[in-house]
Amino acid sequence: MNADDVCPLISGKRILVTGGAGFIGSHIADALVADNEVVIVDNLSTGSLENVPVDAEFVEGECTGSRGYGCCNGGRRHCLPSRCDRKC
């Protein structure tokens, strides 16, 4: 399955998939990774690294914040797209 099966307009994008190590999120990431740059953020509370597509970038952490995504990972902060309102 590739992005054309999901939506022919999704190609050449950078896409964030939260929960991408879980059952549903990993299938979404699988469908998108062939034609897009996919970043997966998951805290692995119910998901598994085995579900993450090898061509996707993986960040273990959680996304929070009201002004953007603040992704906390081991005391480091990854901000997606550009602003965070939470300290790790």
DAPE-V828244 format. One record per residue. N is the residue number from 1. SS is DSSP state (H for helix, E for strand, C for the rest). Layout:
n->[N:N]
ss->[SS:SS]
This chain:
n->[1:2:3:4:5:6:7:8:9:10:11:12:13:14:15:16:17:18:19:20:21:22:23:24:25:26:27:28:29:30:31:32:33:34:35:36:37:38:39:40:41:42:43:44:45:46:47:48:49:50:51:52:53:54:55:56:57:58:59:60:61:62:63:64:65:66:67:68:69:70:71:72:73:74:75:76:77:78:79:80:81:82:83:84:85:86:87:88]
ss->[C:C:H:H:H:H:C:C:C:C:C:C:C:E:E:E:E:E:C:C:C:C:H:H:H:H:H:H:H:H:H:H:H:C:C:C:E:E:E:E:E:E:C:C:C:C:C:C:H:H:H:C:C:C:C:C:E:E:E:E:C:E:E:E:C:C:C:C:E:E:E:E:E:C:C:E:E:E:E:E:C:C:C:C:C:C:C:C]
